[in-house]
Amino acid sequence: MNIKKIFWIILGCIGVGLGAVGTVVPMLPAFPFLMLATVSFAKSSERLHTWFINTKLYKDNLEDYVAGRGMTKATKIRIMVTVTLLMSFGFFMMLGKALYVPCMILGGVWLFHILYFALGVKTIPVPAAE
């Protein structure tokens, strides 16, 4: 196994770990870490990628989005609330130090994030229980 594959496997495992923690800790977003794991496992090993895309974590958070269908309203709201809480913490920490330009940049990133998930990502109905 070469160094490049090992790097991608380690990065994928970190992504899965942080994504799993992010599903239960409200201040840590799961979505970007799970996307990192998806990309990392796809680049490292077909077997790991297949395993990851069959986990409940992937199916609940990413499967519909990666397939191009969109996200459920609950998933979109969970992502937007989590990112808003995280960014507001950073915003108020910078504002307390009179860092106005970084606050404006962070506010712009937050606004783009909200607009993207509200308007750019298709909302799909909740799948019926099987």
Stockholm file with secondary structure:
# STOCKHOLM 1.0

chainA/1-130         MNIKKIFWIILGCIGVGLGAVGTVVPMLPAFPFLMLATVSFAKSSERLHTWFINTKLYKDNLEDYVAGRGMTKATKIRIMVTVTLLMSFGFFMMLGKALYVPCMILGGVWLFHILYFALGVKTIPVPAAE
#=GR chainA/1-130 SS CCHHHHHHHHHHHHHHHHHHHHHHCTTSCSHHHHHHHHHHHHHHCHHHHHHHHTSHHHHHHTHHHHTTSCEEHHHHHHHHHHHHHHHHHHHHHHHTTTCHHHHHHHHHHHHHHHHIIIIISCEECCCCCC
#=GC SS_cons         CCHHHHHHHHHHHHHHHHHHHHHHCTTSCSHHHHHHHHHHHHHHCHHHHHHHHTSHHHHHHTHHHHTTSCEEHHHHHHHHHHHHHHHHHHHHHHHTTTCHHHHHHHHHHHHHHHHIIIIISCEECCCCCC
//
